[in-house]
Amino acid sequence: MSSNIHRLLLERNRQNKSTHELIKANGIVSIRAKRSKDLVAHLAKVVAGQQLSTKAADSIWKKIETLLEENNCSIEELFLAKPAALRASSGLSRNKVKAISGMVEVFESGQISKQMLFKKNYDELVECITSLWGFGKWSADMVAMSYFAHKDVWPDGDLAIRKGIEVLSGGNEKTRESILSASAPYRSYLARHIWKGFNRGLL
């Protein structure tokens, strides 16, 4: 599937030279659903990384993983049962602790479940995720792509994505729309290519 989408994006973006070359240089990128992974932990990690660089976000999450290991507890236990001082030692802001704790409570109550969310289309999923306190459109888009594998997400609330499409289009709005149109309904893959392009120094 990924190889077919790769060939399709290359062909459709043949007239958009910068995009075509980026996709070609990056090679095949994949987007896979994480049905067997812990969704609550995944959502917590997304919140922890809000408005932070990748390096800073990874550092915070490693502290949380260390706390879970040292205290032999789950995400649910850490954010609902353990002392507040323990959560604060992770380096999370008060608002992020509040967002994660509230999200955990909603899942624990059964109001939202992984099974329920896998049945929703993109718009329904975004509506459900953004109904959680502290979860905005950026968070919903990250989850839609990285956990539920929605293939046509365009996370334009992400700074790197905005910078990347600006570079690829040369700042031309018509070219930008041409790239996005050519890449639909696989814009999640285009987003992956932009992130990978920055990581490899291609953008």
N, C-alpha and C positions, 0 to 999 in steps of 0.2 A: 504493500500500500504506500509506504513512504517513498519508495523509489519511483512509483508511478506519479505521485504528487510532485516529486522533485523534477521529473521530466516535464510535467505539465507547466510548472512555474517557470522553468527555463524557457520553454516555447512561448508562453504567453507574455513574458517580459523581454522578449528578444529586441523589441523596439526601445525598451528602457535599459540602455546599455549598462549603467552603473548597477542597477538591480540585478540584471542578468549575470554580470561578472561576479557580484557578491555571492549569489546563489551557487554559481559554478565553483567558485573558490572554496566555499564552505562545505560543499558536498551535501549528502543526504542528512537531513535532520528528522528526528522522530518525535511524535507526540503520542503518548500511551496513557490510558487510564490506570489509576492506581487502586483498583478495587480491593486489593488485599491489604493496603496500607491504612494506618490509623488516620481517619479524616480529622478528628479533633486535634491531634498533634500537628497535622498539616496546617490547619487553620490557625493554630496558635503560632506556628512558625511564620506564617504570612503576616500576622499582626506584628510580631516581634521585628520583622524587617521593614515595616512601613517607614518611609521617609529616611531611610538609612542607606549608606553605600553597601554593596555586597559584602565587603570585608567587615564592616561594623556589624551588619546583620548576622553574619556567620559567627562572629565573636560572642554576641549576645546569646545566640541559640546554643552554642557550645557550653556556656555557663548554665543554661537551663538543663541541658542533657546531663551535665555533671551533678546538678542538684537532684535530678531524678534518680541517678545512679547512687549517689551518696546516701540518699534518704529512702532508697528502695521503694519508690512510689510512682504512681502514674501521673499524667498531666492533670487528670481530674482531681486526684488527691492533693497535688501540689497547689492547685488554684482554688480549691474549695475547703480543704480540711487543715492544711498546714498553716503555721503562723505567718502573718503578713510580713514579718521581718525576713523570713526565708525567701519569699517571692521577691521582696525588694532587693535582696542580695544578688539577684540575677542581672540587675542593671536596667530592667524594664522601667519605663515611666509609669506613673500612677494610672494614666489613662489606658496604657496598654495592658496593665494588670487588670483593670476594670473590664476592658473589652474581652480579654481571654476568659476571665472568670464568668462574665455574663454569657459568653458563647458556650462554655462548658455546662453551665446550668441549664441552658435551653436544650442541649443534647441529652443531658441526664434526665430531663423531664419528659423526653420523647416528643417534644413539639416539632423537632427537626431530626431527621435521621439520614444516614448515608444512603440507605435504600430509597428513601423518598427523593433525595436530590438527584440520584442517578436517573430518575424517571422524567426529570424536568428538561425542557429545552433551554437554550441559552438565556433568553429574556426572563423566563421563570426562575432560573437559577440565580441570576443577578438580583432579582427582586427579593428572593429569599435570603441570600447572603447579606445584602445591604440592609435588611430588616434588623440584623444583629447590631447592637450598639458598638460603634467604633470600626465597623466594616463598611468602607466606601466602595465606589465603583472599581478603583484600582485593585483592591483586595479581591473583589468578586471576579475580576478578569484573571488575576493570577491563579485563583483556585479553578476557574473554568478551564484554563489551559493546562495547568500543571497536575491537576488531580483528576478532573472529569474528561480531559482530552477533547474539549470542543475545538473544532478545527477552523472555525471562521471568526475568531476573536481578534479585535483590533484594539489593544490596550493603550489608547492615546492619552491616558492619564499618566503614563510612564515617561519619565524625563528622557531616558535613553531612546525610547521609541520615537518620541517627538524629534529629538536631535538626529536620529538615524534617517527618518524619512525626509527630513530637511536636507541632509547631505545627498541622499539618493536622488532627490528631485531637483537639486540645485536651487531650492527655495521657490520653485515655480509651482503655483497651486494647480495648474492644469496637469503638469507632469505628475504631481503628487496623486491626484485623483486617478490618473491613468495607471499608475503603479498599483494602487489599491484595488481598482476595478479589475486589472489583469490578474491580481492575486486571489481574488474571491473565487470560490468560497473556502479558500485555504489561507486566510490572512494570519492565522496563528503561526503558520510555518514562516511567513514573511517576518513576523515579529521575532521568532527564534533566530532567523538569519541575521537580523539586525543586532540582537544581543550577542550572538556568536561573532559577528563582524567586529564589534567593539572589543570583545575579549581577545580577539586575534590581532587587533591593531589594523584591521582592514577599513575601518571607518574613522 
